Amino acid sequence: MRLLRSTALLAFSICCTVGLQAQTTRWQQAVNYEMDVEMDVESNQYEGHQHLKYTNNSPDTLYRVFYHLYYNAFQPNSMMDVRSRTIADADRRVQDRISQLSPEEIGYLKVNSLKMDGKKLDYEHVGTILEVTLDQPILPNSTVEFSMDFEGQVPLQIRRAGRDNKEGVRYSMSQWYPKMANYDDQGWHANPYIGREFYGIWGDFDVKITIDKSYILGGTGYLQNPEEIGYGYEEEGQKVKRPRGKKLTWHFKAPQVHDFMWAADPKYTHDKIKMDNGITIHHLYIKNSKTAGNWEKLKEYSPKSMAFLSEHFGQYPYKQYSIIQGGDGGMEYPMSTLITGERSLPSLVGVTVHEMAHSWFQGVLATNEALYPWMDEGFTSYATNLTMANIFSEEPSDFPQRGSYVGYERLAKSGKEEPMTTHSDHYHTNYAYGSAAYSKGAVFVAQLGYIIGEENRNQAMLNYFNDWKFKHPKTNDIIREMEKQSGLELDWYKEYWVNSTKSIDYAVKSVEAVDDGTNITLQRDGLMPMPIDLVITYQDGSQEMVYLPLVIQRGNKPEEAGMPKRILTQRWPWTNITKEITIEKPFSSIKKVEIDPSLRMADIDRENNVFPAETTEE
């Protein structure tokens, strides 16, 4: 009996251990794409063949798979069309334009045949998703091969992808191929495309594109046949031998990426900038009076941006990056971006920096943008603000994130804010989505500098990239990086800032003489608690700080360079609405008492942060 009981306990212990390991082990699927596509530039239609090796690294058996067919969104009465015509604040680029597309202007992507390991499969086109029923399941830790024939029509440029955009670029070929949906620990992510964000599987791409020989191409991947193609891709002194005939085949390979974009136009000018570290930056644009001067000047700023971002957020892992005129504004893709190019120099540099910064947070870290758009757009906005302040401004701002704080404050006071846990597709308004993803997401990072200290935050951002590149991190992963670097508990910050719409508002309630000292009473008027830096300025101009960390952060941030010396540190329980402190300085010696003069805490009402209250002279 004892033997049986001991055996049972041992078995239970092993099961618990295995179960715990299974729960904590991170896995992700893997893909290997080989695609051949031929474009007809007269009809704007193309035919392609796709061979896909799919590795199921999950512990689950898969009985179905799903492909994204993004171009099917650009048809009247698609979900994207209906959503755009019914949302309160439609994207001005879309509005009701999809509903007005003619048969020659719509986009479509159709699968004509599909096999797995040589056997035909049943499938159904359901809008922008191909639903596939498998005859044989895909077992855990196994690899299968899919082969597919497909055809597509490039839609008139409306949103991101398309043909003949407003600046005359013929083809902006993003979202152009049947793309396997991702499967992770939360299951399948086969979201219909309504114009929001993306989530893909890491893998290698081998793509051949056959098109009229007058066209110049650029995008994701390394060109494999530059000696045939030329047009600026050949090395210095290399002889170009273009094949006879009307068409050329461009052959690209892209290692360890989660998507593949290309653009094409006969009028592209192709410039190359070779950086000292071996990275080549490609510029492809239509040279005219609106572009020539600024794109020439951009050649100074794009390598500066690459160098700055690599230094502060982690080394860019590829050997090239392409900045290509096209699309409908600015949109990031692996190793490349599409941007509209007829801009002022500040606008051109700004959009280039922003899309390049996406190479870190969307291209290499690649969180699920549908669930965590702020971890891409917000972190990218933060990095953009910092980069622009350092490479473009003659007098760098001492607070480059100010614009993001203003955007967040406007959202918090609008009555339209939704928690950042809201799925990207399901925000009630475009305004709430954009402000949360871009502004509030940027403030998430900037405000951590206030909570744990700038140096800790900066190092944690580097650690985050190096620890989580190519791994699809989630909210807890960035929080844990900040905790490990600082030694502080930060779960409360995530729960308030990300999971809720509760805002920060602290006030100096009173400053009064008491005996030979001064009594200061602070009050939390907002629903979100925060640690407080209280700076006291004396009549002689000197300053000192009272530091009031939250009890639940379980520690103190280090004293920061450039900040006043701390004379007092006391913990503030979040349950207590007010906090009284006494300093041993007479009331008459005090000129001003202010909560967070650094402006790094996103207090939505700063008028009550100062004693005596500051008045604006008319």
C-alpha positions as CSV (number, residue, x, y, z in Angstrom):
1,M,0.0,0.0,0.0
2,R,2.8,2.4,0.9
3,L,4.6,1.5,-2.4
4,L,1.4,2.2,-4.4
5,R,0.9,5.5,-2.6
6,S,4.5,6.5,-3.1
7,T,4.3,5.6,-6.8
8,A,1.1,7.6,-7.2
9,L,2.7,10.6,-5.5
10,L,5.8,10.3,-7.7
11,A,3.6,10.1,-10.8
12,F,1.6,13.1,-9.6
13,S,4.8,15.1,-9.0
14,I,6.1,14.3,-12.5
15,C,2.8,15.3,-14.1
16,C,2.8,18.6,-12.2
17,T,6.4,19.3,-13.2
18,V,5.7,18.4,-16.9
19,G,2.5,20.5,-16.8
20,L,4.3,23.4,-15.3
21,Q,7.1,23.2,-18.0
22,A,4.5,23.0,-20.7
23,Q,2.7,26.1,-19.5
24,T,5.9,28.1,-19.2
25,T,7.6,27.0,-22.4
26,R,7.3,29.5,-25.3
27,W,6.8,28.0,-28.8
28,Q,5.9,29.4,-32.2
29,Q,5.1,27.9,-35.6
30,A,7.5,28.1,-38.5
31,V,7.0,28.5,-42.2
32,N,9.1,28.4,-45.4
33,Y,7.5,30.0,-48.4
34,E,8.6,29.5,-52.1
35,M,6.5,31.6,-54.5
36,D,6.5,32.2,-58.2
37,V,4.2,35.0,-59.5
38,E,3.7,36.5,-62.9
39,M,2.2,40.0,-63.3
40,D,0.2,41.3,-66.2
41,V,0.7,45.0,-66.1
42,E,-2.2,45.6,-68.6
43,S,-4.9,43.8,-66.6
44,N,-3.3,44.4,-63.2
45,Q,-3.8,40.7,-62.6
46,Y,-1.3,38.0,-61.6
47,E,-1.0,34.3,-61.2
48,G,1.1,32.5,-58.7
49,H,2.2,29.2,-57.3
50,Q,3.1,28.8,-53.6
51,H,4.9,25.9,-51.9
52,L,4.8,26.2,-48.1
53,K,6.5,24.1,-45.5
54,Y,4.6,24.4,-42.3
55,T,6.1,23.2,-39.0
56,N,3.7,22.7,-36.0
57,N,5.8,23.4,-33.0
58,S,2.8,23.6,-30.7
59,P,1.7,20.8,-28.3
60,D,-1.6,20.7,-30.2
61,T,-2.9,18.6,-33.1
62,L,-4.3,20.9,-35.9
63,Y,-7.4,19.8,-37.8
64,R,-7.8,23.0,-39.8
65,V,-5.7,25.8,-41.1
66,F,-6.5,29.3,-42.3
67,Y,-5.0,31.7,-44.9
68,H,-5.4,35.4,-45.1
69,L,-6.7,36.7,-48.4
70,Y,-6.3,40.4,-47.8
71,Y,-7.2,41.7,-51.3
72,N,-10.7,40.4,-50.9
73,A,-11.3,43.3,-48.5
74,F,-11.3,45.7,-51.5
75,Q,-14.7,44.7,-52.8
76,P,-18.2,46.3,-52.3
77,N,-19.9,45.0,-49.2
78,S,-16.8,43.4,-47.8
79,M,-16.4,43.6,-44.0
80,M,-13.9,46.4,-44.5
81,D,-16.3,48.3,-46.7
82,V,-19.2,47.9,-44.3
83,R,-17.1,48.8,-41.3
84,S,-15.7,51.9,-43.0
85,R,-19.2,53.1,-44.0
86,T,-20.7,52.5,-40.5
87,I,-18.0,53.6,-38.1
88,A,-18.5,57.1,-36.6
89,D,-15.2,58.5,-37.8
90,A,-14.2,56.7,-41.0
91,D,-10.6,56.8,-42.2
92,R,-10.6,59.6,-44.8
93,R,-8.5,57.4,-47.2
94,V,-11.3,54.7,-47.2
95,Q,-14.7,56.2,-46.3
96,D,-17.1,54.8,-49.0
97,R,-14.5,54.3,-51.7
98,I,-14.6,50.5,-51.7
99,S,-18.3,50.5,-52.3
100,Q,-17.7,52.4,-55.5
101,L,-15.1,50.2,-57.1
102,S,-15.8,48.8,-60.5
103,P,-15.0,45.1,-61.4
104,E,-11.7,46.3,-62.9
105,E,-10.8,48.3,-59.8
106,I,-11.6,45.8,-57.0
107,G,-9.0,43.5,-55.5
108,Y,-9.3,39.8,-55.2
109,L,-7.3,36.8,-54.2
110,K,-8.5,33.4,-55.1
111,V,-7.1,29.9,-54.4
112,N,-7.6,27.6,-57.4
113,S,-6.0,24.5,-56.0
114,L,-4.6,23.4,-52.6
115,K,-2.9,20.2,-51.6
116,M,-1.2,19.0,-48.4
117,D,1.6,16.4,-48.9
118,G,0.3,15.9,-52.4
119,K,-3.4,15.3,-51.4
120,K,-6.2,17.6,-52.4
121,L,-7.9,19.6,-49.6
122,D,-11.4,21.0,-49.2
123,Y,-11.5,24.7,-48.6
124,E,-13.9,27.7,-48.6
125,H,-13.3,31.3,-49.4
126,V,-15.0,33.3,-46.6
127,G,-14.2,37.0,-47.3
128,T,-10.6,37.7,-46.5
129,I,-10.1,34.2,-44.9
130,L,-9.6,30.8,-46.6
131,E,-10.9,28.1,-44.3
132,V,-9.2,24.8,-44.9
133,T,-10.3,21.4,-43.6
134,L,-7.5,18.9,-43.4
135,D,-7.9,15.2,-44.4
136,Q,-5.1,14.3,-42.0
137,P,-4.3,16.4,-38.9
138,I,-1.0,18.1,-38.4
139,L,0.6,16.5,-35.3
140,P,2.7,18.3,-32.8
141,N,6.4,18.7,-33.8
142,S,5.8,17.7,-37.4
143,T,6.2,19.4,-40.7
144,V,3.8,19.2,-43.7
145,E,4.0,20.7,-47.2
146,F,1.2,22.7,-48.8
147,S,1.2,23.5,-52.5
148,M,-1.2,26.1,-54.0
149,D,-2.1,27.8,-57.2
150,F,-3.7,31.2,-56.8
151,E,-4.6,34.3,-58.8
152,G,-5.2,37.9,-57.8
153,Q,-6.2,41.3,-59.0
154,V,-4.5,44.4,-57.6
155,P,-7.1,46.8,-56.3
156,L,-7.1,50.5,-57.0
157,Q,-5.0,52.1,-54.2
158,I,-7.2,52.8,-51.2
159,R,-5.5,51.5,-48.1
160,R,-1.9,50.4,-47.9
161,A,-1.8,48.0,-50.9
162,G,-2.9,48.7,-54.4
163,R,-2.1,50.2,-57.8
164,D,-1.8,53.7,-59.2
165,N,-1.7,55.6,-55.9
166,K,-2.2,59.4,-55.8
167,E,1.5,60.0,-56.6
168,G,1.4,57.7,-59.6
169,V,3.2,54.7,-58.3
170,R,2.0,51.7,-60.2
171,Y,2.2,48.8,-57.7
172,S,2.4,48.8,-53.9
173,M,2.3,45.1,-53.4
174,S,1.7,44.4,-49.7
175,Q,-0.7,41.7,-48.5
176,W,-0.7,40.2,-52.0
177,Y,-0.3,36.5,-51.4
178,P,-2.3,33.8,-49.5
179,K,-0.7,34.1,-46.1
180,M,-0.9,31.3,-43.4
181,A,-2.6,32.7,-40.3
182,N,-0.8,32.4,-37.0
183,Y,-1.5,29.8,-34.4
184,D,-0.2,30.4,-30.9
185,D,-1.0,29.6,-27.3
186,Q,-4.3,31.5,-27.7
187,G,-5.3,29.5,-30.8
188,W,-5.8,30.6,-34.4
189,H,-5.7,34.2,-35.3
190,A,-7.8,34.2,-38.5
191,N,-9.1,37.8,-38.1
192,P,-11.0,39.2,-41.1
193,Y,-9.1,42.1,-42.6
194,I,-10.9,45.4,-42.0
195,G,-7.9,47.7,-42.4
196,R,-6.2,47.4,-39.0
197,E,-3.1,45.4,-38.0
198,F,-1.2,42.2,-38.8
199,Y,0.3,39.1,-37.1
200,G,2.5,36.6,-38.9
201,I,4.7,33.5,-38.6
202,W,8.5,33.7,-38.7
203,G,10.0,32.0,-41.7
204,D,12.1,32.2,-44.8
205,F,10.8,33.5,-48.1
206,D,12.0,32.6,-51.6
207,V,10.1,34.7,-54.1
208,K,10.3,35.1,-57.9
209,I,8.4,37.9,-59.5
210,T,8.1,38.0,-63.3
211,I,7.0,41.4,-64.7
212,D,7.4,43.7,-67.7
213,K,11.2,44.4,-68.0
214,S,10.6,48.2,-67.9
215,Y,9.7,47.9,-64.2
216,I,12.0,48.5,-61.3
217,L,11.3,46.6,-58.1
218,G,12.2,46.8,-54.4
219,G,11.0,45.6,-51.1
220,T,11.6,42.7,-48.7
221,G,14.5,40.5,-49.2
222,Y,17.9,40.3,-50.9
223,L,18.0,40.3,-54.7
224,Q,19.5,37.0,-55.9
225,N,20.1,37.9,-59.6
226,P,21.4,41.5,-59.7
227,E,23.6,40.8,-62.7
228,E,20.4,40.2,-64.7
229,I,18.3,43.0,-63.2
230,G,20.6,46.0,-62.9
231,Y,18.7,49.2,-62.2
232,G,21.1,50.1,-59.4
233,Y,21.2,46.6,-57.8
234,E,24.4,45.5,-59.5
235,E,27.7,46.0,-57.8
236,E,30.1,48.7,-59.0
237,G,31.8,47.5,-62.2
238,Q,29.5,44.5,-62.5
239,K,28.3,43.7,-66.1
240,V,24.6,43.5,-66.5
241,K,23.2,40.9,-69.0
242,R,19.5,41.3,-69.2
243,P,17.6,38.4,-70.8
244,R,15.8,38.9,-74.1
245,G,12.1,39.2,-74.2
246,K,9.5,41.5,-72.7
247,K,9.7,40.3,-69.1
248,L,12.2,39.9,-66.3
249,T,12.1,37.7,-63.3
250,W,13.2,39.2,-60.1
251,H,14.4,36.7,-57.5
252,F,14.4,37.7,-53.8
253,K,15.2,35.7,-50.6
254,A,14.3,37.0,-47.1
255,P,15.5,35.1,-44.1
256,Q,13.6,35.1,-40.8
257,V,10.7,37.5,-41.6
258,H,7.0,37.3,-41.1
259,D,5.8,38.9,-44.3
260,F,6.9,39.9,-47.8
261,M,6.2,43.2,-49.6
262,W,7.3,44.5,-53.0
263,A,6.7,47.6,-55.1
264,A,7.2,48.2,-58.8
265,D,7.2,51.2,-61.1
266,P,9.0,51.9,-64.4
267,K,9.9,55.4,-63.3
268,Y,11.7,54.6,-60.0
269,T,15.1,56.1,-59.3
270,H,17.2,53.8,-57.2
271,D,19.8,55.2,-54.8
272,K,21.9,53.2,-52.4
273,I,23.6,54.3,-49.2
274,K,26.2,51.9,-47.8
275,M,26.7,52.4,-44.0
276,D,30.1,51.8,-42.3
277,N,28.6,48.7,-40.5
278,G,27.8,47.0,-43.8
279,I,24.1,47.8,-43.9
280,T,22.8,49.1,-47.3
281,I,19.8,51.5,-47.4
282,H,17.9,51.6,-50.7
283,H,15.8,54.5,-51.8
284,L,13.3,54.0,-54.6
285,Y,11.2,57.0,-55.7
286,I,9.9,58.8,-58.7
287,K,12.2,61.7,-59.2
288,N,10.4,65.0,-60.1
289,S,10.2,68.6,-58.9
290,K,8.2,67.5,-55.8
291,T,10.7,64.7,-54.7
292,A,14.2,65.3,-56.1
293,G,15.5,67.7,-53.5
294,N,14.1,66.2,-50.4
295,W,14.9,62.6,-51.3
296,E,18.4,63.6,-52.0
297,K,18.6,65.2,-48.5
298,L,16.9,62.1,-47.0
299,K,20.1,60.2,-47.8
300,E,21.7,62.0,-44.9
301,Y,19.0,61.2,-42.4
302,S,18.1,57.5,-43.2
303,P,21.5,56.1,-42.2
304,K,21.6,58.4,-39.1
305,S,18.2,57.0,-38.1
306,M,19.4,53.4,-38.6
307,A,22.5,54.0,-36.4
308,F,20.6,55.8,-33.7
309,L,17.8,53.2,-33.4
310,S,20.4,50.4,-33.4
311,E,22.3,52.0,-30.6
312,H,19.3,52.7,-28.4
313,F,16.9,49.9,-29.1
314,G,19.1,47.0,-30.3
315,Q,21.1,46.2,-33.4
316,Y,19.1,46.0,-36.6
317,P,19.6,42.3,-37.7
318,Y,19.4,42.5,-41.5
319,K,21.9,43.7,-44.0
320,Q,19.6,46.1,-45.9
321,Y,16.5,48.3,-45.6
322,S,14.5,49.7,-48.4
323,I,12.5,53.0,-48.3
324,I,10.1,53.0,-51.2
325,Q,7.7,55.6,-52.5
326,G,4.2,54.0,-52.6
327,G,1.2,53.2,-50.6
328,D,-1.2,55.7,-49.0
329,G,0.9,57.3,-46.3
330,G,3.4,55.2,-44.4
331,M,3.4,51.5,-43.6
332,E,6.1,49.2,-42.4
333,Y,7.0,45.8,-43.7
334,P,10.0,43.5,-43.0
335,M,13.2,45.0,-44.2
336,S,11.3,47.8,-46.0
337,T,8.6,50.5,-45.9
338,L,6.1,52.1,-48.3
339,I,5.7,55.9,-47.9
340,T,4.2,58.6,-49.9
341,G,7.1,60.7,-51.2
342,E,5.8,64.2,-52.2
343,R,6.4,65.7,-48.8
344,S,8.2,68.5,-47.0
345,L,11.6,67.5,-45.7
346,P,10.5,67.3,-42.0
347,S,7.5,65.2,-43.0
348,L,9.6,63.0,-45.2
349,V,12.2,62.4,-42.5
350,G,9.5,62.0,-39.9
351,V,7.6,59.3,-41.7
352,T,10.8,57.5,-42.7
353,V,12.0,57.4,-39.1
354,H,8.7,56.2,-37.8
355,E,8.4,53.4,-40.4
356,M,12.0,52.4,-39.9
357,A,11.5,52.3,-36.1
358,H,8.8,49.7,-36.8
359,S,11.6,47.4,-37.9
360,W,12.3,46.9,-34.2
361,F,8.9,46.6,-32.7
362,Q,6.9,45.2,-35.6
363,G,9.5,43.7,-37.8
364,V,11.7,41.9,-35.2
365,L,9.7,41.7,-32.0
366,A,6.4,41.4,-33.8
367,T,3.8,41.4,-31.1
368,N,0.3,40.4,-32.1
369,E,-0.8,43.9,-33.3
370,A,-4.4,42.9,-33.3
371,L,-4.2,42.4,-29.5
372,Y,-1.4,44.7,-28.5
373,P,-1.2,47.5,-31.1
374,W,0.2,49.9,-28.5
375,M,3.3,47.6,-28.1
376,D,4.1,48.3,-31.7
377,E,2.7,51.7,-32.6
378,G,3.2,53.2,-29.2
379,F,6.8,52.0,-28.7
380,T,7.5,53.0,-32.3
381,S,6.1,56.5,-31.6
382,Y,8.3,56.7,-28.5
383,A,11.4,55.7,-30.5
384,T,10.5,58.1,-33.4
385,N,10.1,61.1,-31.0
386,L,13.5,60.3,-29.5
387,T,15.2,59.8,-32.8
388,M,13.8,62.9,-34.5
389,A,14.9,65.0,-31.5
390,N,18.4,63.8,-31.9
391,I,19.0,63.6,-35.6
392,F,16.8,66.3,-37.1
393,S,16.2,69.1,-34.7
394,E,18.9,71.8,-34.5
395,E,17.8,72.4,-30.9
396,P,16.7,69.0,-29.5
397,S,13.7,69.1,-27.2
398,D,14.4,68.4,-23.5
399,F,11.1,66.5,-23.5
400,P,10.6,64.9,-27.0
401,Q,7.6,62.9,-25.9
402,R,5.5,66.0,-25.2
403,G,3.3,65.5,-28.2
404,S,2.3,62.0,-27.1
405,Y,1.4,63.2,-23.7
406,V,-0.8,65.9,-25.2
407,G,-2.5,63.3,-27.4
408,Y,-3.1,61.0,-24.4
409,E,-4.5,63.8,-22.3
410,R,-6.9,64.8,-25.0
411,L,-8.1,61.1,-25.2
412,A,-8.4,60.8,-21.4
413,K,-10.7,63.9,-21.3
414,S,-12.7,63.0,-24.5
415,G,-15.0,60.5,-22.9
416,K,-14.1,58.1,-25.8
417,E,-11.2,56.2,-24.3
418,E,-11.3,52.4,-24.2
419,P,-8.9,50.1,-22.4
420,M,-5.7,49.2,-24.3
421,T,-6.8,45.5,-24.0
422,T,-9.4,46.2,-26.6
423,H,-8.9,44.2,-29.8
424,S,-7.7,46.5,-32.6
425,D,-10.7,45.7,-34.8
426,H,-13.2,46.4,-32.1
427,Y,-12.5,49.9,-30.9
428,H,-15.7,51.9,-31.2
429,T,-14.0,54.8,-33.0
430,N,-10.8,55.2,-35.1
431,Y,-9.9,58.1,-32.8
432,A,-9.9,55.9,-29.7
433,Y,-7.9,53.3,-31.4
434,G,-5.3,55.7,-32.8
435,S,-4.8,57.7,-29.6
436,A,-4.5,54.6,-27.4
437,A,-2.2,52.8,-29.8
438,Y,0.1,55.7,-30.6
439,S,-0.1,58.3,-27.9
440,K,-1.0,56.3,-24.8
441,G,1.4,53.5,-25.9
442,A,4.3,56.0,-26.2
443,V,3.5,57.4,-22.8
444,F,3.6,53.9,-21.4
445,V,7.3,53.8,-22.1
446,A,8.1,57.4,-21.3
447,Q,6.3,57.3,-18.0
448,L,8.3,54.2,-17.0
449,G,11.3,56.5,-16.9
450,Y,9.6,58.5,-14.2
451,I,8.6,55.3,-12.2
452,I,11.9,53.3,-12.4
453,G,14.4,56.0,-13.5
454,E,15.5,56.9,-17.0
455,E,18.7,54.7,-17.0
456,N,16.8,51.6,-15.8
457,R,14.1,52.2,-18.4
458,N,16.6,52.7,-21.3
459,Q,18.5,49.5,-20.3
460,A,15.3,47.5,-20.0
461,M,14.3,48.6,-23.5
462,L,17.6,47.2,-24.9
463,N,17.1,44.0,-22.8
464,Y,13.6,43.7,-24.1
465,F,14.8,43.7,-27.7
466,N,17.7,41.3,-27.2
467,D,15.7,38.9,-25.1
468,W,12.5,38.8,-27.2
469,K,13.5,39.4,-30.8
470,F,11.8,36.9,-33.1
471,K,9.6,35.7,-30.2
472,H,6.3,37.7,-30.4
473,P,6.4,39.2,-26.8
474,K,3.3,40.1,-24.9
475,T,2.4,42.7,-22.2
476,N,3.8,40.7,-19.3
477,D,7.1,40.3,-21.1
478,I,7.9,44.0,-21.3
479,I,6.7,44.5,-17.7
480,R,9.0,41.7,-16.5
481,E,12.0,43.3,-18.3
482,M,11.3,46.5,-16.5
483,E,10.9,44.7,-13.2
484,K,14.1,42.7,-13.5
485,Q,16.1,45.8,-14.5
486,S,14.7,48.0,-11.7
487,G,14.0,45.5,-8.9
488,L,10.5,47.1,-8.5
489,E,7.1,45.5,-8.7
490,L,5.1,46.9,-11.7
491,D,2.1,44.7,-12.1
492,W,-0.1,47.5,-10.8
493,Y,1.2,49.8,-13.6
494,K,0.1,47.4,-16.3
495,E,-3.3,46.8,-14.6
496,Y,-4.1,50.5,-14.4
497,W,-2.5,51.8,-17.5
498,V,-3.2,49.0,-19.9
499,N,-6.3,47.2,-18.5
500,S,-8.3,50.2,-17.5
501,T,-9.0,53.8,-18.4
502,K,-8.4,55.2,-15.0
503,S,-6.4,58.4,-15.1
504,I,-3.8,60.2,-13.0
505,D,-4.6,63.4,-11.1
506,Y,-2.7,64.5,-8.0
507,A,-3.0,67.9,-6.3
508,V,-1.2,70.0,-3.7
509,K,-4.1,70.4,-1.3
510,S,-2.3,72.7,1.2
511,V,1.0,74.0,2.4
512,E,0.9,75.4,6.0
513,A,3.3,76.6,8.7
514,V,3.6,74.2,11.6
515,D,5.9,75.1,14.5
516,D,9.3,75.7,13.0
517,G,8.5,73.6,9.9
518,T,6.1,73.2,7.1
519,N,3.2,70.8,6.6
520,I,2.4,69.7,3.1
521,T,-0.8,67.8,2.2
522,L,-1.1,66.0,-1.1
523,Q,-4.3,64.5,-2.5
524,R,-5.1,61.9,-5.2
525,D,-8.0,63.1,-7.2
526,G,-7.7,60.6,-10.0
527,L,-8.3,56.9,-9.8
528,M,-4.8,55.7,-10.8
529,P,-2.1,55.8,-8.1
530,M,1.4,56.8,-8.9
531,P,4.7,57.4,-7.0
532,I,5.3,61.1,-6.5
533,D,8.3,63.4,-7.0
534,L,7.5,66.5,-5.0
535,V,10.0,69.3,-5.6
536,I,10.3,72.2,-3.2
537,T,11.8,75.4,-4.5
538,Y,13.1,77.9,-1.9
539,Q,13.3,81.6,-1.9
540,D,17.0,81.5,-2.7
541,G,16.4,79.3,-5.8
542,S,17.7,76.1,-4.3
543,Q,15.6,72.9,-4.6
544,E,15.0,69.7,-2.7
545,M,12.8,66.7,-3.3
546,V,10.4,64.6,-1.3
547,Y,10.0,61.1,-2.8
548,L,6.8,59.2,-2.2
549,P,6.9,55.7,-3.7
550,L,3.8,53.5,-3.7
551,V,3.8,50.7,-1.2
552,I,2.9,48.2,-3.9
553,Q,6.0,49.0,-6.0
554,R,8.1,47.4,-3.2
555,G,11.1,49.7,-3.4
556,N,12.5,53.0,-4.6
557,K,13.8,54.2,-7.9
558,P,17.4,55.4,-7.7
559,E,18.1,59.1,-7.4
560,E,18.4,60.6,-10.9
561,A,21.1,62.8,-12.3
562,G,19.9,66.4,-12.7
563,M,17.1,66.1,-10.1
564,P,17.1,67.8,-6.7
565,K,18.5,66.0,-3.7
566,R,16.0,63.9,-1.8
567,I,15.5,65.0,1.8
568,L,12.7,62.6,2.6
569,T,11.3,59.3,1.3
570,Q,8.0,57.9,2.6
571,R,5.8,55.2,1.1
572,W,2.2,56.1,0.2
573,P,-0.4,53.3,0.4
574,W,-2.7,53.5,-2.7
575,T,-5.7,53.1,-0.4
576,N,-5.0,56.5,1.2
577,I,-6.4,59.4,-0.7
578,T,-4.3,62.0,1.1
579,K,-0.7,62.1,2.3
580,E,0.7,64.5,4.8
581,I,4.4,65.2,5.2
582,T,6.4,67.6,7.3
583,I,9.7,69.2,6.4
584,E,12.0,71.0,8.8
585,K,12.1,74.2,6.8
586,P,10.0,77.3,7.7
587,F,7.0,78.1,5.6
588,S,8.5,81.6,4.9
589,S,11.5,80.0,3.1
590,I,9.4,78.2,0.5
591,K,8.8,79.8,-2.8
592,K,7.0,76.9,-4.6
593,V,5.9,73.3,-4.1
594,E,5.3,71.2,-7.2
595,I,4.3,67.7,-8.1
596,D,6.5,66.3,-10.9
597,P,8.0,69.4,-12.5
598,S,9.7,67.0,-15.0
599,L,6.2,66.5,-16.6
600,R,6.9,62.8,-17.0
601,M,3.9,61.7,-15.0
602,A,0.8,61.8,-17.2
603,D,-1.3,63.9,-14.8
604,I,-4.4,65.1,-16.7
605,D,-4.8,68.2,-14.7
606,R,-1.6,70.1,-13.8
607,E,-3.3,73.3,-12.6
608,N,-3.5,71.8,-9.2
609,N,0.0,70.4,-9.1
610,V,1.6,73.7,-7.8
611,F,1.5,75.8,-4.7
612,P,1.0,78.6,-4.8
613,A,-1.4,78.2,-7.7
614,E,0.1,79.7,-10.9
615,T,-2.1,82.3,-12.5
616,T,-2.1,83.3,-16.1
617,E,-1.9,87.1,-16.7
618,E,-4.4,88.4,-19.3
